[in-house]
Amino acid sequence: MKTIWAEQALLQTGWAGAVRVTIGAEGRIERVEPGTPRTGDHVDHIVGTLLPAPANAHSHTFQRAMAGLTERRGPDARDSFWTWRALMFRFLDCLTPAHVEAIAAFTQMEMLEAGYATSVEFHYLHHQPGGVPYSNLAEMSERIAAACAQTGIGLTLLPVQYQYGGLDHRPLGPGQIRFGNDPDRFARLYQGASEALRHLPSDCRMGVAPHSLRAVAPETLAQVAALTDGPVHMHLAEQQAEVDEVSATLGKRPVEWVLDNMALHSGVTFIHCTQMLPHETEGLAQSGVVAGLCPITESSLGDGIFDGVRWLAAGGQIAIGSDSNIRIALAEELRTLEYSQRLRAQSRAVLATPEHSTGRRLFSAAAQGGALAAGRPTGAIAPGLLADLMALDATHVDLAGRAGDTTLDSYIFAGDDRMVQEVWSAGRHVVSNGQHVHRSAIVAAYSRAMQELGQTV
């Protein structure tokens, strides 16, 4: 048993003061007691503002090591996602399993320090350079799991099926060859990755990710999804070139095609969805799926602007991910999402409602949708749910005198992740006083990996 006492906490019923939260041995919340004096029974932690810690719904951890390497213009006069992608392919040919483990641990550490309690890893780097499988087919999945064991983050591992280089079923190119599997080998890889998670805490989850309509044959999508009873994620409608290729080959735009041909529900998450027409936005939102948004990466790559106003008005769920991990910053992701909507609508406080401020609506939506995307019983502070919790620093100058929704508005729009003081993942206290409990060792290993990569990239 451990207990947390908060001056204020965001509960399922709204804000409450003087809240005592009791966490049981399995990392689940046992009791939530508003209006409880701080004095009396023993309290392990006293915090200012206690919040449900969201899941990071979309991450490629290895790309964290590329941060800062892609800000030069490519040979094309109009630099784009596709020139960035070419550099990424060259970079990953240098990565060893040891590099991937060190980078993943560092990236997960930064996620926790930013306030995320869970990493949903869209994991497609499977094989050796040249595409030859490791003797252990799930070697790279085991490295992600090993990083998780060190950092204590909650993990939803999504091995990615990546079979073709395009909708014409052309072979994978040199940069993609480390990703590729036919359906039979991918099924074996999935089983090996599942075994790797058996050594992690019981809150960790498995799912699966057919990469995209470009990389997986439409007739095998259901076969890939059938491997798991966990979440299913897929990139969808990220780039106009992708929309054009799908339309030319399948006779429908990507969103139109999945609405007509896939079984859609809250266990399915589509990533980005930045190239949608109004009827597609409304139809996909009403299908029950989650939109996995990565505003910082989408801005970096020039993907486009997700139609958040229309999506939420249609009852859609959203989750937030750090994707390329060039900047791991939960508050900044939410701020970037709202500001993109303001630029699109030429208005202010676009995602606010009469009942809730902008910050409150963004944060609550990310917590609830992130739980669905991760397939994880979390997203709120309530008995029976996992204790995925974050606490903001009550002494921070930008939070002085703030309460309720204004606390979230100040955190997201006036502050940053330095306000995050404590983080628990399934009850594991992994961030204390703003720093990960194993920060020094994780940073040292990452620095060694970066020194080695700097000599080869």
PyMOL commands that set and color helices and strands:
alter all, ss='L'
color gray80, all
select helices_A, chain A and resi 61-66+81-92+97-114+139-151+183-197+218-225+240-250+254-261+278-286+295-301+308-313+330-345+358-374+397-399+405-413+417-419+439-454
alter helices_A, ss='H'
color red, helices_A
select strands_A, chain A and resi 2-11+14-23+29-33+45-52+55-59+118-123+154-161+205-206+209-210+232-236+268-272+290-293+317-320+389-392+420-425+428-432+435-436
alter strands_A, ss='S'
color yellow, strands_A
deselect
rebuild
show_as cartoon
